[in-house]
Structures are given as structure tokens and as C-alpha cells.
């Protein structure tokens, strides 16, 4: 097992139309408005930007994000990640009754030196940290969509 590789999958049920959810998710530069752990997103050009994340642990994760796929018809957004994390992340939004089912998938390798050094003892803490971040993201997105 490579202790520095992670695969995450989160499923959110959101009481909003799928197209409205997708429209919010495709505006990554606005994530800090509704997702507390997304500290900063700065567009570099039409397909690239930088992002900084921080959850419960006192450590910032910095990445360069590059758009790989933006498909409004299929409601799929996929990005490549480089920096403290290397890999990819994908949002898929599908109808779910009167609302939407949002699936977030991510496969990354930790590249940040400190996190690599703490890979074995820190793994359960890193996974819990990610879970907390995702729960806050779901709550923030749901609240944001109710206000727009």
C-alpha cells in the first residue's frame, strides 16, 4: 500500500435542481463564499487556477487546478491537480427526485513534504479531516443554493 495515495468518494443529496447545482460547482472561484475550508481560488486563465484549502488540521494545501472536462449536458466537471496534491477530482451531478445527487470523486498522491513524512501515523487523521471538509461543503452548498 502506498500511504501517500488517497481515493475519496462523497455523495451529497441537495434539494435543488441539478442544473442549478452544476452552475454553482462550475464557478470554482466562488467556492470560498460557501465552502469555509476552501480558503482561496485564483483564476490564472480560462482553464487554470490556484487554490488553497485548510480544514481542521493547521496546515494549508496549495494546488494548481487545470480544467480537464466541463460537460454541462452530462453535468460533469473534472480537474487535474498539481502541487501539494497531484491527481484529479470530479463532480458528477444527476437528478434525484426533486433535487440532485452530487458525487465527488478524487484520486490524489500527497506531494507536500510534511504530509508525506506523516503519511503512516497521520493517514486516519487526514481521512477524517477530508470527511469534515466534505460535510461542511455539502452544508455550505445547500445553504448557498437556498439563498440564490
One Martini backbone bead per residue (centre of mass of N, CA, C, O) as a GRO file, in nm:
protein
  148
    1UNK     BB    1   0.096   0.037   0.023
    2UNK     BB    2   0.033   0.375  -0.049
    3UNK     BB    3   0.026   0.627   0.194
    4UNK     BB    4   0.004   0.880  -0.035
    5UNK     BB    5  -0.265   0.755  -0.132
    6UNK     BB    6  -0.593   0.867  -0.252
    7UNK     BB    7  -0.948   0.778  -0.218
    8UNK     BB    8  -1.245   0.958  -0.291
    9UNK     BB    9  -1.604   0.954  -0.179
   10UNK     BB   10  -1.891   1.163  -0.229
   11UNK     BB   11  -2.240   1.204  -0.124
   12UNK     BB   12  -2.489   1.436  -0.229
   13UNK     BB   13  -2.795   1.576  -0.116
   14UNK     BB   14  -2.984   1.819  -0.304
   15UNK     BB   15  -3.238   2.079  -0.283
   16UNK     BB   16  -3.190   2.100  -0.618
   17UNK     BB   17  -3.136   2.156  -0.922
   18UNK     BB   18  -2.893   2.025  -1.117
   19UNK     BB   19  -2.825   2.284  -1.283
   20UNK     BB   20  -2.777   2.466  -1.036
   21UNK     BB   21  -2.548   2.303  -0.914
   22UNK     BB   22  -2.356   2.308  -1.152
   23UNK     BB   23  -2.331   2.619  -1.172
   24UNK     BB   24  -2.182   2.644  -0.901
   25UNK     BB   25  -1.945   2.435  -0.946
   26UNK     BB   26  -1.821   2.591  -1.206
   27UNK     BB   27  -1.754   2.832  -0.982
   28UNK     BB   28  -1.470   2.814  -0.816
   29UNK     BB   29  -1.414   3.119  -0.729
   30UNK     BB   30  -1.682   3.087  -0.521
   31UNK     BB   31  -1.632   2.878  -0.292
   32UNK     BB   32  -1.550   3.063  -0.042
   33UNK     BB   33  -1.851   3.159   0.011
   34UNK     BB   34  -1.956   2.834   0.094
   35UNK     BB   35  -1.656   2.708   0.163
   36UNK     BB   36  -1.455   2.731   0.432
   37UNK     BB   37  -1.197   2.544   0.332
   38UNK     BB   38  -1.197   2.738   0.092
   39UNK     BB   39  -0.981   3.002   0.090
   40UNK     BB   40  -0.872   2.995  -0.225
   41UNK     BB   41  -0.940   3.129  -0.564
   42UNK     BB   42  -0.727   3.171  -0.862
   43UNK     BB   43  -0.729   3.279  -1.159
   44UNK     BB   44  -0.520   3.253  -1.455
   45UNK     BB   45  -0.724   3.131  -1.664
   46UNK     BB   46  -0.968   2.953  -1.836
   47UNK     BB   47  -0.822   2.655  -1.709
   48UNK     BB   48  -0.666   2.799  -1.462
   49UNK     BB   49  -0.563   2.761  -1.110
   50UNK     BB   50  -0.564   2.847  -0.768
   51UNK     BB   51  -0.552   2.670  -0.444
   52UNK     BB   52  -0.677   2.684  -0.097
   53UNK     BB   53  -0.668   2.460   0.187
   54UNK     BB   54  -0.853   2.426   0.514
   55UNK     BB   55  -0.915   2.258   0.790
   56UNK     BB   56  -0.857   2.139   1.096
   57UNK     BB   57  -0.584   2.140   1.020
   58UNK     BB   58  -0.271   2.331   1.051
   59UNK     BB   59  -0.289   2.310   0.707
   60UNK     BB   60  -0.202   2.395   0.390
   61UNK     BB   61  -0.334   2.345   0.062
   62UNK     BB   62  -0.162   2.362  -0.254
   63UNK     BB   63  -0.295   2.425  -0.590
   64UNK     BB   64  -0.316   2.335  -0.924
   65UNK     BB   65  -0.583   2.394  -1.154
   66UNK     BB   66  -0.711   2.187  -1.429
   67UNK     BB   67  -0.911   2.166  -1.683
   68UNK     BB   68  -1.063   1.867  -1.839
   69UNK     BB   69  -1.389   1.887  -1.771
   70UNK     BB   70  -1.693   2.044  -1.921
   71UNK     BB   71  -2.032   1.904  -1.892
   72UNK     BB   72  -2.348   2.019  -1.891
   73UNK     BB   73  -2.515   1.777  -2.001
   74UNK     BB   74  -2.374   1.568  -1.784
   75UNK     BB   75  -2.266   1.710  -1.527
   76UNK     BB   76  -1.935   1.741  -1.563
   77UNK     BB   77  -1.640   1.782  -1.353
   78UNK     BB   78  -1.285   1.808  -1.432
   79UNK     BB   79  -0.963   1.789  -1.260
   80UNK     BB   80  -0.636   1.883  -1.225
   81UNK     BB   81  -0.361   1.820  -0.993
   82UNK     BB   82  -0.106   2.039  -0.848
   83UNK     BB   83   0.134   1.991  -0.583
   84UNK     BB   84   0.045   1.884  -0.281
   85UNK     BB   85  -0.144   1.762  -0.500
   86UNK     BB   86  -0.180   1.470  -0.718
   87UNK     BB   87  -0.436   1.459  -0.981
   88UNK     BB   88  -0.794   1.418  -0.932
   89UNK     BB   89  -1.127   1.567  -0.990
   90UNK     BB   90  -1.495   1.495  -0.953
   91UNK     BB   91  -1.808   1.603  -1.077
   92UNK     BB   92  -2.147   1.464  -1.035
   93UNK     BB   93  -2.474   1.547  -1.168
   94UNK     BB   94  -2.797   1.423  -1.063
   95UNK     BB   95  -3.096   1.325  -1.048
   96UNK     BB   96  -3.315   1.341  -0.730
   97UNK     BB   97  -3.593   1.377  -0.778
   98UNK     BB   98  -3.625   1.715  -0.682
   99UNK     BB   99  -3.314   1.693  -0.699
  100UNK     BB  100  -2.970   1.617  -0.614
  101UNK     BB  101  -2.686   1.421  -0.707
  102UNK     BB  102  -2.359   1.438  -0.561
  103UNK     BB  103  -2.041   1.345  -0.697
  104UNK     BB  104  -1.727   1.296  -0.533
  105UNK     BB  105  -1.405   1.253  -0.685
  106UNK     BB  106  -1.072   1.131  -0.572
  107UNK     BB  107  -0.724   1.119  -0.694
  108UNK     BB  108  -0.425   1.113  -0.488
  109UNK     BB  109  -0.102   1.254  -0.423
  110UNK     BB  110   0.111   1.328  -0.182
  111UNK     BB  111   0.370   1.600  -0.189
  112UNK     BB  112   0.395   1.707   0.078
  113UNK     BB  113   0.642   1.665   0.294
  114UNK     BB  114   0.504   1.651   0.572
  115UNK     BB  115   0.274   1.453   0.487
  116UNK     BB  116   0.468   1.225   0.406
  117UNK     BB  117   0.603   1.188   0.687
  118UNK     BB  118   0.289   1.138   0.811
  119UNK     BB  119   0.141   0.906   0.658
  120UNK     BB  120   0.097   0.675   0.862
  121UNK     BB  121  -0.008   0.818   1.129
  122UNK     BB  122  -0.204   1.034   0.960
  123UNK     BB  123  -0.422   0.897   0.784
  124UNK     BB  124  -0.682   0.906   0.964
  125UNK     BB  125  -0.674   1.214   0.996
  126UNK     BB  126  -0.688   1.293   0.695
  127UNK     BB  127  -0.960   1.154   0.640
  128UNK     BB  128  -1.123   1.311   0.852
  129UNK     BB  129  -1.063   1.591   0.741
  130UNK     BB  130  -1.201   1.543   0.469
  131UNK     BB  131  -1.483   1.475   0.577
  132UNK     BB  132  -1.532   1.750   0.709
  133UNK     BB  133  -1.508   1.915   0.453
  134UNK     BB  134  -1.742   1.780   0.298
  135UNK     BB  135  -1.970   1.846   0.494
  136UNK     BB  136  -1.937   2.153   0.474
  137UNK     BB  137  -1.988   2.168   0.170
  138UNK     BB  138  -2.276   2.065   0.167
  139UNK     BB  139  -2.395   2.279   0.352
  140UNK     BB  140  -2.302   2.528   0.189
  141UNK     BB  141  -2.445   2.461  -0.075
  142UNK     BB  142  -2.732   2.443   0.029
  143UNK     BB  143  -2.745   2.731   0.142
  144UNK     BB  144  -2.671   2.882  -0.116
  145UNK     BB  145  -2.913   2.774  -0.293
  146UNK     BB  146  -3.136   2.907  -0.110
  147UNK     BB  147  -3.022   3.217  -0.176
  148UNK     BB  148  -3.061   3.203  -0.518
   0.00000   0.00000   0.00000
